[in-house]
Amino acid sequence: MVAWELPVHRRQFLAGTFSSYAWLTPLGSAMARAAEQNHQPARSLIVLWMAGGPSQLETFDPKPGTAVAAGTTAIATAVKGIQLASGLEQLAEQMEYIALVRSLWSKEGDHERGTATVKTGYRPDATITYPSLGAIVCHALPDERLDIPRHISILPNDWPARGGVLGAEYDAFKVYDPAQPVPDTTPPVARDRFQQRLEDLKIVESAFAQGRGARVAGTGHRDTLERAQRMMSSEQLKAFDVSQESLAIRREYGDTPFGRGCLAARRLIEVGVRCVEVTLSGWDTHANNHELTQQLKTTLDPAFAALIRDLKRRDLLRHTVVVCVGEFGRTPKLNALAGRDHWPHNFTAAIAGGGIVGGRVVGESDPTGGKQPHDPQPIQNLHATILAALGINHEKTLRSPIGRTFPRSEGTPIKALLG
């Protein structure tokens, strides 16, 4: 291949051309700026956490007509050749923006250990608490303009995302149904009385700190108190309030806590929050798998699809990575209770936005129910891919307080998903 035949991505060509000749005309300058904006990496992450381990066969990796499907049917999507399980009709219409990794695997089939593995990219280790993906994103992409937490977990279950060795300040701030006010953000007394209480507290703390200055400063108490006060008086707090959205938008997401959580996630990343995790629990379907997953899909389908549409309408999808995944998948074979048991050997993640190439499938699970998928992708690769889409160096070394070092991710980005 001669030099002038080397393949060049259209956006790369435009960016290079416009930047070279931008000085010629104001139009050239404007076009160069537009090309540069197209290259900006995503800046936020939304994790739709399917707690309990969703069945891949009844969601993103159906095998219609096979023994492992056990009667589960599939539907066509907006992308030819890609099917989803029945019950995900709205998501099927958004398939051009969504990629599927159907060959994820891990070595952890226990809920707590599986959750830790998928959320951090590392197997649990008693000697270290690894930070979650969201904590790493918040650590790598600071934003001092935020008055509210940069890392938020909506409807958390027993194991929300944590900051681990990065520090408790990177733990996810936990809130529940966005139909309710954020707890503990409204003073319990009149504003003037509240201010007087704060002044009184300063006097008490000042007296206590005498002779203990370094020890008191080391607790971070004053900084925590100031950040809490700043949040309580911030306009950004309104981002949690989904009632400010039109009725049409709220109906689009679905009248469920999870639907409201997804809507709140969109509002939060608009004001600069780096990572929002929204949990949909109930996927631990050891009995009545088909019935339970069908019910859960009536919640997941409208909320996930509306989130993609809404982000796209607001030109936020290219700045936001959305990933939907649980701690593992479910067994290809139904058990005696018509349920599916834990199966970490191959399961699926759906990922969209942030420059991820939609309408694409990576890997394939064994249609006969075997443990070995085609093109296997360890959880670490999913993490590395998301970090790459966010413009974060996944190989950069992090250091624990006692000096232990480890990379942000031990994985390799999945090139097929990165445009």
MIFIBA-439492 format. One line per 3 residues: number of its first residue (from 1); for each residue x negated, y, z negated of N, C-alpha, C. Coordinates in steps of 0.001 Angstrom, whole numbers, plus 500000, padded with zeros to 6 digits. Atoms other than C-alpha are relative to their C-alpha. Layout:
BEGIN
NUM	X Y Z X Y Z X Y Z; ... .
! end
This chain:
BEGIN
1	499146 498808 500000 500000 500000 500000 499110 501241 500000; 500802 498786 499955 498518 503358 500989 500530 500981 498976; 499693 499121 501127 498523 506230 498550 501347 500678 500148 .
4	498746 499252 499862 501465 508111 500052 501223 499094 499970; 498877 500929 500102 503598 504979 499833 500282 499577 498561; 499762 500378 501390 503335 504704 496067 501386 500445 499575 .
7	498655 499633 500400 506834 504642 494569 499993 501106 498954; 499874 498884 500938 507746 507872 492799 501474 500167 499654; 498624 499790 500437 510888 508290 490729 500455 501383 500443 .
10	499474 498741 499478 513121 511038 492129 499806 501150 499005; 500121 498926 500995 513107 513008 488864 498544 500401 499798; 501416 499687 500128 509320 512725 488600 499549 500898 501146 .
13	500367 499217 498830 508969 514071 492122 500497 501437 499874; 499417 498673 500114 511351 516968 491491 499311 500817 498917; 500639 499277 501090 509762 517846 488177 498618 500492 500421 .
16	501332 499622 499578 506286 517834 489676 500016 501098 501049; 499909 499017 498930 507311 519801 492767 500394 501367 499460; 499494 498731 500498 509260 522463 490910 498998 500684 499064 .
19	500954 499384 500919 506610 522950 488245 498816 500588 500768; 501139 499522 499217 503931 523412 490930 500300 501330 500698; 499660 498830 499193 505851 526107 492854 500996 500925 499305 .
22	498996 499207 500708 508010 527656 490152 499685 501490 500062; 500378 498579 500006 506030 530905 490366 500487 500714 501254; 499643 499366 498734 507278 531484 493923 501298 500778 499920 .
25	498692 499364 500032 510899 532346 493141 500653 499787 498646; 499222 500242 501219 513262 532773 490192 500774 498695 500072; 499272 501250 499839 515245 529877 491640 499078 498820 499692 .
28	500954 501065 500284 512127 527719 491523 499769 499838 498520; 500174 500045 501458 511637 528646 487893 501159 499310 499325; 498803 500606 500596 515209 527696 487040 500035 498507 500270 .
31	499978 501417 499653 514896 524390 488884 498933 499234 499213; 501049 500652 500794 511636 523617 487080 500471 499767 498580; 499482 500164 501356 513312 524231 483736 501008 498865 499940 .
34	498990 501067 499973 516194 521935 484739 499336 498634 500081; 500702 501278 499878 513778 519192 485769 499350 499615 498682; 500640 500283 501287 511920 519528 482475 501032 499519 498988 .
37	498948 500405 500923 515191 519264 480544 500420 498560 500249; 499627 501371 499662 516010 516041 482391 499007 498997 499401; 501016 500892 500538 512773 514611 481013 499948 500006 498483 .
40	500039 499959 501452 513434 515544 477410 500514 498689 499426; 499528 501254 500599 513707 512384 475280 501215 500241 499132; 498865 499893 500907 516732 511648 473167 499520 500504 498646 .
43	500382 499432 501291 516795 513258 469737 500777 499413 498836; 499186 500566 501078 519395 511273 467783 500323 498542 500298; 499662 501411 499905 520384 507680 467092 501299 499739 499253 .
46	498779 500461 500653 523817 506236 466336 499968 498478 500009; 499993 501452 500143 523872 502677 465017 501406 499559 499619; 498708 500608 500325 527180 500825 465147 499678 498621 499435 .
49	500455 501201 500678 526518 498133 462584 501161 499031 499793; 498950 501016 500079 528635 494981 462939 499662 499035 498867; 500406 500737 501199 528309 493640 459398 500658 498626 499939 .
52	499518 501367 500085 528624 489895 459004 499495 499136 501127; 500520 500760 498865 527151 488907 462348 501084 499688 501010; 498929 500227 499028 529489 489214 465357 499687 498842 500945 .
55	500172 501059 499007 530035 486280 467684 499694 500622 501356; 500358 499510 498681 528235 487040 470919 500964 499486 501062; 499125 500626 499005 530626 484722 472746 501361 500686 500089 .
58	498719 499300 500000 533682 486741 471747 499837 501508 500161; 500231 498567 499802 532059 490130 472406 499246 500264 501305; 500802 499523 498873 529160 490881 474770 499357 498909 500848 .
61	500633 501090 499244 528086 487442 476008 500964 498827 500166; 499017 501083 499845 531162 485419 477001 499510 498940 500975; 500337 501107 499102 530811 482057 478681 501305 499320 500425 .
64	498671 500535 499666 534281 481548 480192 499912 498671 500742; 499934 501284 499323 535137 478017 481233 499004 498975 499519; 500981 500947 500522 532312 476406 479261 500470 499452 498662 .
67	499638 500596 501289 532486 474211 476193 499736 500961 498848; 500335 499094 501107 530816 476865 474028 501007 501136 499869; 498998 498930 500069 533517 479400 474899 501183 499604 499135 .
70	498886 500500 500808 536119 477223 473196 501286 500761 500280; 498762 499329 499606 538854 478953 475140 499910 501497 500138; 500154 498547 499870 537526 482519 474989 499894 500379 501472 .
73	500004 499555 498610 538184 484333 478252 499188 501282 500140; 500824 498825 499719 536259 487140 479912 500724 500932 500969; 499443 499010 499082 537076 490298 481841 498874 500609 500823 .
76	500968 499299 499166 535311 492059 484680 499775 501401 499429; 500319 498647 500454 533627 495396 483994 499804 500911 501208; 500239 499034 498927 532880 498528 486000 498731 499679 500778 .
79	501224 500405 499305 529564 496900 486953 500186 498579 500508; 499795 501305 499385 529851 494004 489362 499045 498960 499417; 500810 501104 500495 528638 490713 487932 499839 499965 498489 .
82	500105 499976 501461 528779 491761 484265 501397 499847 499409; 498732 500232 500671 531579 490419 482108 499865 500249 498500; 499886 499928 501445 532677 491131 478561 501140 499088 499575 .
85	498909 500831 500495 534961 489089 476361 501311 500787 500055; 498686 499364 500013 538672 489815 476605 500197 500731 498679; 499801 499178 501188 539726 492513 474180 499087 501206 499968 .
88	500915 498853 499910 536974 494946 475188 500229 500743 501321; 499648 499411 498709 538814 496473 478128 499503 501436 500159; 500463 498611 499880 537928 500098 477352 498474 500062 500156 .
91	501453 500047 499837 534257 499270 476939 499599 499531 501390; 500295 500507 498657 534351 497379 480220 499984 501137 501016; 499961 498862 499090 535224 500658 481933 498767 500886 499880 .
94	501189 499174 500239 532082 502279 480444 498694 499242 500250; 501155 500880 499885 529731 499466 481450 498835 500624 500761; 501101 499393 499248 527727 501659 483822 499036 500753 499087 .
97	500852 499279 500941 526357 503462 480751 499396 499092 498933; 500380 500910 501075 525775 500382 478596 499111 498877 500537; 500852 501148 499685 522956 497832 478749 500195 498939 498918 .
100	499848 501116 500931 523113 494414 477109 498698 499213 499916; 501144 500902 500220 520224 492494 475586 500588 498726 499422; 499293 501226 500373 521640 488965 475483 499083 498903 499461 .
103	500941 501037 500440 518532 487153 474297 499223 500417 498759; 500632 499657 501269 517767 488726 470926 499870 498769 499120; 500131 501114 500940 516471 486350 468288 499218 500465 498773 .
106	500797 499785 501203 515124 486345 464762 499887 498667 499262; 500160 501222 500789 514123 483769 462148 500831 500026 498726; 499255 499832 501244 516593 484943 459508 501489 499782 500216 .
109	498590 500327 499881 520032 483338 459223 500802 500290 498747; 499310 499588 501217 520920 484740 455783 500431 501451 500168; 499477 498652 499767 523052 487902 455639 499035 501092 499547 .
112	500858 498929 500511 520755 489987 453439 498672 500038 500739; 501280 500034 499318 517522 488839 455046 500156 500335 501490; 499753 499677 498598 519025 489032 458526 500234 501485 500200 .
115	499757 498560 499925 520239 492563 457875 498693 500768 499896; 501287 499321 500167 516807 493638 456642 499141 499860 501255; 500818 500237 498807 515138 492079 459681 500450 500856 501174 .
118	499508 499251 498842 517388 493717 462259 499903 501504 499761; 500043 498559 500262 517452 497107 460533 498580 500545 499945; 501376 499508 500122 513683 497315 459968 499066 499513 501091 .
121	500908 500589 499032 512172 495110 462657 498947 499117 499355; 500944 500838 500733 510267 493209 459962 500767 499011 499136; 499409 500954 500929 511068 490059 458023 499789 500500 498572 .
124	500138 499532 501378 511659 490766 454326 498716 499488 499354; 501262 500306 500667 508517 490817 452207 500107 500538 498578; 499852 499593 501394 508556 490918 448411 498988 501069 499592 .
127	501053 499054 500381 505428 493098 448399 500167 501380 500615; 499819 498708 499342 506774 495940 450553 501450 500138 500463; 498671 499718 499463 510082 497573 451468 499820 500801 501283 .
130	500183 499322 498722 509925 498402 455155 501114 501016 500236; 498955 499014 499697 511784 501506 456359 500891 499523 501139; 499081 500330 498913 514842 501087 458537 499642 500814 501239 .
133	500231 499286 498749 514798 502204 462151 500445 501452 499877; 499516 498636 500159 516897 505239 461245 499072 500856 499162; 500939 499258 500839 514444 506258 458519 498755 500375 500792 .
136	501174 499712 499169 511551 506004 460976 500301 501141 500963; 499606 498929 499077 513442 508189 463459 500024 501342 499273; 499923 498752 500767 514134 510807 460774 498618 500489 499580 .
139	501377 499654 500391 510496 510725 459628 499225 500555 501184; 500754 499593 498809 509193 511122 463181 500552 501269 500635; 499349 498850 499364 511681 513830 464225 500607 500914 498937 .
142	499459 499134 501049 512003 516307 461344 500734 501193 500587; 499261 498803 499585 514400 519244 461583 500296 500813 498746; 499861 499193 501208 514087 521932 458940 501269 500850 500009 .
145	498776 499192 499945 517280 523629 460128 501176 499301 499339; 498894 500760 500572 519418 520904 458584 500173 500294 498516; 499656 499851 501410 521169 521640 455309 500600 498715 499444 .
148	499404 501272 500402 522857 518238 455233 498989 498884 500264; 500984 501076 499805 521064 514870 455130 499778 499667 501472; 500342 500333 498604 519286 513872 458337 500343 498554 500343 .
151	499750 501437 499838 520114 510160 457804 501266 499665 499224; 498677 500167 500615 523728 509174 457121 500552 498618 500311; 499328 501293 499836 525555 505872 456597 501470 500173 499671 .
154	498550 499883 500163 529329 505877 457080 500592 498603 499830; 499381 501297 500329 531352 503008 455570 498944 498931 499710; 501088 500965 500221 528204 501280 454251 500486 498754 499269 .
157	499730 501214 500766 528289 497705 453045 498911 499860 498937; 500943 500207 501104 525918 496151 450496 498569 500410 500326; 501398 499756 499637 522742 496896 452466 499886 501124 501034 .
160	500160 498878 499064 522730 500380 454013 498530 500221 500329; 501376 499731 499566 519652 501637 455800 499234 500761 498918; 500828 499401 501048 516789 502627 453489 498708 500591 500558 .
163	501262 499383 499614 513668 504740 453653 498797 499136 499671; 501102 500883 500347 511524 502045 452056 498776 500769 499547; 501252 499371 500434 507890 503071 451681 499880 501447 500466 .
166	500017 498588 499609 508618 506371 453436 500556 500891 498902; 499471 499229 501117 510453 507426 450300 501515 500029 499986; 498546 499982 500165 513978 507672 448927 500655 501143 500764 .
169	499418 498880 499245 514451 510981 450752 500436 499577 501401; 499594 500497 498685 514810 508896 453930 501084 498920 499911; 498841 500890 500139 517512 506624 452486 501203 500632 500673 .
172	498775 499476 499394 520815 506952 454302 500921 500562 498919; 499019 499379 500884 523254 509318 452584 501343 499321 500267; 498823 500853 499825 526368 507202 452003 501303 500779 499839 .
175	498650 499449 500065 529885 508411 452778 500965 498928 500509; 499026 501036 499641 533094 506523 453353 500989 500546 501035; 499057 499611 498960 536271 507105 455371 499984 501516 500208 .
178	500031 498558 499755 535895 510541 457024 501362 500688 499859; 498714 499376 500286 539605 511077 456395 499983 500666 498629; 500129 499441 501344 538500 511914 452844 498823 500984 499944 .
181	501119 499055 500135 536275 514832 451765 498727 499282 499558; 501274 500544 500463 532596 514140 451214 499954 500151 498478; 499941 499911 501463 532405 513298 447487 498882 500861 499424 .
184	500981 499253 500796 530621 515531 444986 499382 501187 500735; 500509 498821 499302 530243 518483 447351 500819 501254 499678; 499177 498866 500419 532909 520719 445796 499842 500200 498499 .
187	500157 499767 501442 532234 522362 442395 501288 499674 499244; 498809 500374 500765 534604 521044 439702 500633 501171 499260; 499484 498802 500665 535067 524577 438345 499952 501164 500987 .
190	500017 498811 499150 535541 528068 439781 498566 500383 500369; 501327 499705 499471 532621 529398 441846 499155 500812 499028; 500796 499180 500902 531552 532081 439341 499541 499209 498770 .
193	500378 500819 501144 531587 529585 436489 498927 498981 500390; 501009 500943 499504 529614 527108 438587 498636 500671 500082; 501260 499274 499902 526958 529737 439273 499402 500261 498621 .
196	500489 499772 501347 526734 530530 435587 499388 498728 499418; 500544 501283 500466 526186 526835 434837 498614 499756 500587; 501305 500170 499375 523324 526782 437304 498954 500900 499343 .
199	500924 499098 500675 521745 529815 435646 499626 499452 498621; 500267 500587 501317 522094 528148 432243 499056 498802 500122; 500854 501168 499783 520496 524992 433650 498547 500418 500219 .
202	501361 499510 499769 517487 527006 434818 499292 500310 498681; 500588 499655 501294 516935 528266 431274 499571 498731 499261; 500300 501255 500674 517098 524742 429834 498797 499314 500648 .
205	501088 500685 499301 514801 523322 432515 498675 500728 499828; 501225 499221 500182 512309 526162 432138 499393 499721 498631; 500492 500288 501347 512059 525509 428406 499426 498587 499931 .
208	500466 501382 500025 511684 521784 428966 498659 499853 500720; 501199 500141 499172 508945 522277 431572 498754 500560 499343; 501173 499420 500651 506671 524209 429203 499089 498894 499460 .
211	500953 501022 500400 503577 522089 428738 500131 498699 500766; 499786 501225 499218 504912 519487 431158 500094 500323 501495; 499801 499499 498636 504647 521426 434417 499750 498991 501100 .
214	500356 500937 498930 502867 518845 436568 500924 498787 500001; 499140 501184 500082 504967 515953 435297 501406 500308 500496; 498650 499614 499564 508227 517817 435863 500025 500214 501511 .
217	500056 499755 498551 507171 518948 439343 499924 498697 500770; 500156 501287 499324 506271 515360 440205 501286 499228 500176; 498712 500700 499871 509867 514221 439732 500783 500444 501228 .
220	499248 499492 498864 511086 516362 442629 501401 500444 499641; 498640 499677 500449 514113 517253 440514 500464 501358 500523; 499610 498660 499582 514115 520960 441342 500284 500045 501493 .
223	499784 500030 498552 513772 520316 445074 501312 499302 500342; 498746 500722 499762 516625 517784 444973 501195 500868 499663; 498901 499135 500421 518836 520228 443105 500231 501124 501010 .
226	499863 498908 499033 518133 523028 445563 500589 499511 501316; 499448 500542 498755 518855 520814 448557 501477 499679 499844; 498588 500288 500246 522135 519701 446977 500833 501279 500027 .
229	499274 498719 499988 523177 523316 446404 500114 500553 501417; 499978 499504 498623 522239 524242 449957 501031 499245 500829; 499025 500800 499273 524321 521379 451315 501423 500393 499623 .
232	498653 499698 500467 527344 522295 449173 500542 501298 500571; 499562 498700 499481 527432 525802 450627 499801 500131 501511; 500343 499928 498576 526477 524923 454217 501221 499819 500907 .
235	498978 500166 498972 528733 525332 457234 499879 498638 500681; 500215 501293 499352 527187 522103 458538 500801 498885 499337; 499204 500995 500713 529194 520204 455930 501316 499714 500730 .
238	498744 500175 499261 532220 520701 458186 499889 498905 501060; 500165 501043 498984 530713 518181 460612 500612 498677 499558; 499384 501227 500506 532047 515420 458353 501526 500002 500177 .
241	498546 499837 500025 535613 516759 458678 500608 499753 501383; 499453 500328 498680 537188 514968 461633 501387 500590 500216; 498672 499392 499830 540541 516660 460966 499929 501277 500824 .
244	500153 498810 499178 539105 519667 462796 500039 499686 501493; 499877 500405 498594 539236 517676 466038 501478 499963 500404; 498625 500056 499508 542336 517679 468220 500598 498622 499752 .
247	499312 501272 500195 544930 514969 467709 499687 499039 501139; 500296 500842 498838 544196 513696 471223 498651 499300 499849; 501329 500585 500191 540513 513153 470413 500039 498948 498901 .
250	499926 500959 501101 541301 511434 467117 500710 498721 500428; 499293 501185 499501 543751 509110 468841 499119 499202 500945; 500885 500687 499050 541140 508316 471483 499060 499041 499276 .
253	500906 500838 500785 538791 506942 468833 500726 498900 499232; 499231 500981 500754 541563 505038 467059 500226 500455 498566; 499636 499585 501353 543349 505647 463777 499530 498949 498996 .
256	500622 500956 500921 540945 503509 461728 498817 500678 499332; 501212 499430 500614 538131 504275 459287 498785 499934 500924; 501139 500125 499093 535608 502963 461830 500111 500998 501153 .
259	499811 499028 498927 537101 505083 464614 499675 501408 499534; 500318 498678 500549 536923 508153 462401 498503 500118 499710; 501449 499990 500238 533357 507165 461484 499230 500289 501268 .
262	500669 499750 498719 532348 507117 465146 500190 501454 500438; 499751 498593 499668 533974 510517 465686 499132 500904 499123; 500857 499221 500892 532164 511890 462629 498542 499908 500436 .
265	501380 500163 499530 528910 510459 464016 499708 500962 501142; 500189 499055 498896 529360 512478 467190 499890 501433 499486; 500023 498650 500551 530078 515628 465172 498687 500258 499255 .
268	501223 499838 500788 527055 515042 462954 498759 500156 500876; 501191 499843 499154 524534 514571 465745 500046 501333 500756; 499894 498685 499366 525890 517770 467310 499328 501092 499164 .
271	500620 498978 500840 524630 519752 464303 498547 499671 499681; 501420 500293 500138 521246 518007 464364 499639 498811 499146; 500311 501201 500776 521552 514872 462212 499279 499013 500915 .
274	500838 500864 499163 518942 512394 463457 500558 498589 500160; 499498 501366 499906 520549 509054 462638 501271 499851 499186; 498741 500324 500683 524093 508010 461767 500277 498517 500223 .
277	499640 501414 499945 524979 504417 460963 501469 499871 499599; 498575 500207 500290 528658 503439 461132 500244 498493 499949; 499856 501435 500221 529614 500026 459763 501433 499538 500246 .
280	498734 500709 499849 532439 497754 460890 499801 498612 499410; 500186 501271 500705 532640 494853 458443 501044 498973 500421; 499010 501052 499781 534398 491504 458740 499626 498956 501024 .
283	500386 500899 498915 532404 489613 461363 499482 498646 499523; 500499 501276 500520 531455 486699 459082 501088 498937 500156; 498822 500793 499621 533915 484401 460835 499741 498498 499911 .
286	500191 501435 500203 533269 480968 459329 501302 499228 500192; 498696 500620 499757 536998 480261 459747 500821 500936 500884; 499109 499219 499125 539561 481392 462341 499231 501049 500810 .
289	500867 499076 499274 536838 482949 464467 500743 500777 501083; 499357 499331 498869 538960 483701 467520 500994 501056 499539; 498986 499068 500491 541769 485345 465578 499360 501229 499362 .
292	500629 498881 500696 539484 487466 463418 499239 500922 500945; 500746 499144 499073 537250 488659 466235 500940 500792 500896; 499035 499274 499176 540288 489579 468315 500527 501217 499240 .
295	499540 498874 500819 541535 491778 465452 498929 501075 499904; 501087 499032 500126 538136 493410 465020 499768 500762 501299; 500196 499329 498707 537923 494181 468730 501027 501096 500240 .
298	499019 498918 499846 541103 496251 468509 499523 501272 499301; 500622 498838 500636 539062 498541 466249 498738 500430 500737; 501277 499695 499357 535674 498309 467968 500176 500587 501386 .
301	499898 499623 498591 536818 498690 471573 500341 501479 500202; 499700 498586 499755 538541 502099 471443 498961 500937 499411; 500947 499098 500655 536017 503602 469023 498679 500081 500764 .
304	501266 500028 499274 532868 502521 470875 500159 500650 501370; 499778 499425 498666 534310 503409 474281 500216 501504 499917; 499754 498560 500153 535546 506800 473061 498710 500738 499675 .
307	501274 499374 500338 532129 507548 471599 499160 500222 501255; 500762 499859 498749 530461 506910 474963 500614 501097 500866; 499339 498974 499172 533055 509004 476821 499785 501397 499439 .
310	500101 498695 500648 532900 511833 474307 498587 500562 500099; 501384 499558 499865 529116 511996 474293 499708 500424 501439; 500218 499679 498594 529144 511995 478082 500643 501341 500352 .
313	499300 498745 499708 531722 514802 478278 499234 501208 499478; 500683 498887 500655 529658 516964 475946 498520 500078 500357; 501392 500041 499570 526370 516224 477708 499067 499641 498849 .
316	500793 500453 501135 525120 514522 474553 499470 498582 500187; 500397 501401 499862 524729 510968 475842 498532 499873 500353; 501423 500089 499619 521337 511654 477398 499078 500381 498846 .
319	500797 499626 501166 520178 513036 474043 500211 499063 498821; 499622 500868 501114 521600 510222 471947 499907 498539 500416; 500018 501451 499794 520790 506512 471780 501077 499393 499102 .
322	498960 500705 500747 523749 504353 470721 499707 498507 500094; 500234 501445 499991 523151 500748 469679 501036 499330 499126; 498999 500783 500723 525738 498196 468573 499446 498595 499810 .
325	500616 501292 500286 524407 495087 466823 500341 499591 498570; 499846 500513 501356 524748 492885 463737 498765 499233 499601; 501200 500646 500526 522380 490774 461673 499633 498709 500710 .
328	500258 501191 499180 522679 487679 463912 501273 499699 500776; 498809 500404 499261 525143 485875 466166 500706 498845 499301; 499246 501124 500555 527433 482890 465684 499749 498748 500850 .
331	500309 501273 499351 527040 479215 466562 500840 499764 501255; 499241 500325 498789 528035 478056 470050 501130 499009 499740; 498992 501021 500287 530030 475219 468495 500897 500439 498848 .
334	499066 499711 501079 533172 475784 466443 499883 498942 498909; 500017 500963 501100 533207 474191 463004 501406 499451 499738; 498715 500648 500292 536047 472210 461400 501104 500987 499637 .
337	499013 498977 500362 537748 475452 460335 500255 500973 501148; 499852 499153 498803 537783 476863 463888 499198 501290 499855; 500877 498848 500168 535004 479217 462846 498652 499759 500638 .
340	501379 500103 499505 531476 479900 463987 499071 500401 498855; 500924 499768 501103 528546 479796 461579 498821 500870 500450; 501120 499097 499732 525289 481800 461410 499101 499446 501110 .
343	500790 500417 498839 523124 481729 464542 499026 501120 500384; 500972 498953 499669 519968 483895 464701 499187 499716 501257; 500877 500460 498914 518535 482012 467676 500175 500792 501290 .
346	499796 499050 498903 520108 484191 470357 501339 500700 499820; 498801 499174 500137 522576 487051 470073 499805 501262 500818; 499973 498891 499052 523364 490348 471784 500048 501345 499300 .
349	499864 498594 500381 522869 494070 471292 500459 500768 501223; 499588 499072 498947 524668 496698 473359 499332 501335 499715; 500760 498761 500192 522656 499878 473891 500294 500960 501142 .
352	499639 499000 498989 523448 503112 475721 499350 501329 499665; 500442 498625 500205 522323 506706 476175 498497 500164 499923; 501412 499703 500218 518990 508429 475773 499074 499524 501089 .
355	500857 500474 498923 517658 507427 479175 499998 498502 500173; 499868 501447 499804 518531 503747 478688 500745 499750 501303; 499365 500314 498716 519433 502260 482071 501253 499174 499735 .
358	498751 500706 500218 523089 501306 481856 500315 499025 501110; 499590 500952 498984 524841 498559 483758 498978 498918 500257; 501082 500965 499832 521979 496178 483171 500050 498972 498871 .
361	500051 501079 500985 521606 492843 481367 498578 499465 499930; 501316 500591 500226 518354 491592 479852 500194 498678 499278; 499943 501299 500655 518013 487924 479015 501322 499284 500195 .
364	498802 500829 499850 520541 485117 478979 499960 498891 498950; 499923 501098 500959 521674 482748 476266 500286 498696 500741; 499799 501311 499392 521868 479024 476975 501499 499696 500091 .
367	498557 500266 499867 525353 478280 478398 500422 498657 499421; 499648 501286 500608 525155 474794 476918 499894 500040 498475; 500063 499871 501445 524564 476118 473407 498644 499731 499395 .
370	501340 500229 500529 520820 475546 473084 499448 501228 499281; 500574 498915 500797 518623 477640 470822 499065 500902 500793; 501015 499245 499271 516190 478841 473482 500639 500824 501116 .
373	499436 499180 498916 517405 481824 475571 498986 500228 501111; 500875 499577 498914 516001 482923 478894 499536 501427 499721; 500580 498690 500259 513661 485928 478554 500270 500445 498560 .
376	499718 499681 501404 513767 485915 474732 499411 501344 499584; 500426 498687 500474 513523 489320 473069 500099 500044 498475; 499941 499881 501463 512551 489535 469397 500550 501363 499603 .
379	499427 498756 500488 514189 492227 467295 499015 501160 500134; 501009 498948 499909 510913 494155 467333 500032 500707 501347; 499961 499382 498671 511280 494731 471073 501160 500975 500129 .
382	498867 499076 499987 514699 496307 470576 499610 501299 499294; 500445 498810 500727 513185 498679 468010 499037 500824 500846; 500990 499284 499196 510257 499563 470253 500668 500714 501173 .
385	499279 499395 498878 512663 500262 473126 500732 501255 499557; 499265 498842 500512 514815 502601 471037 499041 501135 499651; 500983 498968 500342 511767 504447 469715 499440 500643 501271 .
388	500503 499449 498733 510448 504830 473265 501014 500940 500624; 498954 499141 499446 513793 506253 474395 500101 501321 499249; 499984 498790 500823 513503 508778 471559 498670 500761 500057 .
391	501280 499318 499855 509988 509759 472600 499080 499813 498808; 500783 500267 501208 508489 508225 469456 498992 498886 500287; 501055 500994 499809 505195 506340 469581 500236 498827 499047 .
394	499662 501138 500857 506186 502894 468313 498769 499345 499385; 501218 500630 500503 502563 501886 467741 499338 500794 498878; 500643 499168 501016 501726 504714 465351 500043 499320 498635 .
397	500128 500674 501294 500553 503479 461961 500658 500813 498885; 499444 499420 501215 502554 504181 458819 499217 499459 498808; 500766 500394 501176 500979 504014 455379 500899 500041 498766 .
400	499221 500051 501230 502647 502940 452143 499294 500794 498905; 500642 499236 501086 501979 504823 448873 498751 499334 499430; 501186 500682 500537 499442 502156 447870 498959 499713 501089 .
403	501006 500110 498952 497616 502327 451202 500205 498883 501002; 499747 501070 499035 499155 499405 453063 500465 500612 501314; 499671 499420 498702 499412 500120 456784 500747 498999 500882 .
406	499254 500810 499047 501759 498857 459482 500520 500917 501098; 499485 499154 498924 502972 500105 462871 501497 500242 499846; 498557 499743 500019 506394 501677 463299 500775 498812 500541 .
409	499400 501214 499458 507215 498648 465399 498912 499102 500539; 500945 500973 499459 505323 495487 466248 500428 499512 501377; 499454 500468 498732 507373 495082 469404 499420 500698 501214 .
412	500350 499406 498707 506970 495981 473055 501279 500511 500645; 498776 499488 499357 509497 498253 474800 500420 499138 501180; 499442 500763 498883 511774 496465 477236 500056 500917 501214 .
415	500155 499057 498886 510732 498182 480448 501238 500081 500883; 498834 500016 499120 513843 497131 482355 501094 500950 499512; 498956 499132 500551 515941 499332 480048 499625 501466 499991 .
418	500466 498624 500090 513849 502497 480226 499904 500611 501384; 499987 499375 498678 514603 504740 483176 498860 500984 500158 .
! end
